[in-house]
Amino acid sequence: MNKFAAIIVAVSMAVLVSGAHAAVAPGQAAPEFSLLDINGKVQKLSDYRGKYVVLEWFNSECPFVQKHYESGNMQALQTRYTQKGVVWLGINSTSPRHSNYRDPARSQAILRQWKSAPTAFALDPDGKVGKQYGARTTPHMYVIDPKGILVYVGGIDDMPSTSQRDIPTAKNLVAAALDESLGGKPVGTPSAMPYGCSVKYDN
């Protein structure tokens, strides 16, 4: 890990340690929400009851997000599991007041460039949904079962770095949770420390 990445990790982890406990936890019902996606369609969590749902908090300007997209890791996960019937919703809770904010048109262009493959991608400009879920980092990942219960909350994997070289040796906790759940098994690691850049809420 280079010096710049190490500094980012240190700052990100400091944010996590100082933050309060997540607003939701595995075993709890996933809070309902309704967001307008970047194509102008309303995305309601309850519309997907009966399916597994992954929520992925996103900010294209975050080096940790870039790690998983520029390597193709996140897109591979999206494709692998949506092909199995999993609904994958990307959410960006960046405030319009922040320089990292990207409007729907710009977001569409970024996702096309990265060949991102979520079921849908929505903006949460007032941060209501992000705060409801306790999303603290980008990425911050949530897996919801067909009954609407959270079965995983936390980081995408167990390797908190910005280096793409770490991806092959990391344990992907989202994939593990989905594979175990889809296979009818309990999730071995239902929660883990999220890592990444802080979500750029308005306040």
SULRAJO-V341435 format. One record per backbone hydrogen bond with DSSP energy under -1.0 kcal/mol. NH is the residue of the N-H (numbers start at 0). CO is the residue of the C=O. E is the energy in kcal/mol with one decimal. If there is no record, write none. Layout:
nh | co | e
NH | CO | E
NH | CO | E
This chain:
nh | co | e
5 | 1 | -2.4
6 | 2 | -2.1
7 | 3 | -2.1
8 | 4 | -2.6
9 | 5 | -2.4
10 | 6 | -2.6
11 | 7 | -2.9
12 | 8 | -3.0
13 | 9 | -1.9
14 | 10 | -2.0
15 | 11 | -1.9
16 | 12 | -2.7
17 | 13 | -2.1
18 | 14 | -1.1
26 | 149 | -3.1
27 | 24 | -2.0
29 | 147 | -3.0
34 | 42 | -2.2
36 | 40 | -3.4
37 | 120 | -2.7
39 | 36 | -2.2
42 | 34 | -3.6
44 | 32 | -1.7
46 | 43 | -1.2
47 | 44 | -2.1
48 | 45 | -1.4
49 | 145 | -1.8
50 | 47 | -1.9
52 | 143 | -2.4
53 | 86 | -3.0
54 | 141 | -2.6
55 | 88 | -2.5
56 | 139 | -2.2
57 | 90 | -2.6
61 | 58 | -2.0
65 | 61 | -2.6
66 | 62 | -1.9
67 | 63 | -1.3
68 | 64 | -1.7
69 | 65 | -3.2
73 | 67 | -3.2
75 | 71 | -2.0
76 | 72 | -1.9
77 | 73 | -2.7
78 | 74 | -2.7
79 | 75 | -2.6
80 | 76 | -2.3
81 | 77 | -2.4
82 | 78 | -1.7
84 | 81 | -1.6
85 | 80 | -2.5
86 | 51 | -3.0
88 | 53 | -3.2
89 | 119 | -2.5
90 | 55 | -2.8
91 | 121 | -2.1
94 | 199 | -3.1
97 | 94 | -1.9
100 | 97 | -1.8
106 | 102 | -3.0
107 | 103 | -2.5
108 | 104 | -1.9
109 | 105 | -2.2
110 | 106 | -2.5
111 | 107 | -2.3
112 | 108 | -2.4
113 | 109 | -2.1
115 | 110 | -2.5
118 | 87 | -2.1
119 | 87 | -1.6
121 | 89 | -3.0
122 | 35 | -1.2
123 | 91 | -3.1
126 | 123 | -2.1
130 | 126 | -2.6
131 | 127 | -1.9
132 | 128 | -2.0
134 | 129 | -2.7
137 | 196 | -1.8
140 | 153 | -2.9
141 | 54 | -2.0
142 | 151 | -2.5
143 | 52 | -3.0
144 | 148 | -3.1
147 | 144 | -2.5
149 | 27 | -2.9
150 | 142 | -3.0
151 | 142 | -1.4
152 | 189 | -1.7
153 | 140 | -2.4
160 | 158 | -2.1
165 | 162 | -1.4
166 | 163 | -1.3
172 | 155 | -1.0
173 | 155 | -1.4
175 | 171 | -2.1
176 | 172 | -2.1
177 | 173 | -2.4
178 | 174 | -2.9
179 | 175 | -2.5
180 | 176 | -2.4
181 | 177 | -3.2
182 | 178 | -1.4
183 | 180 | -1.8
184 | 179 | -3.1
191 | 152 | -1.7
196 | 137 | -1.4
198 | 135 | -1.5
200 | 198 | -1.9
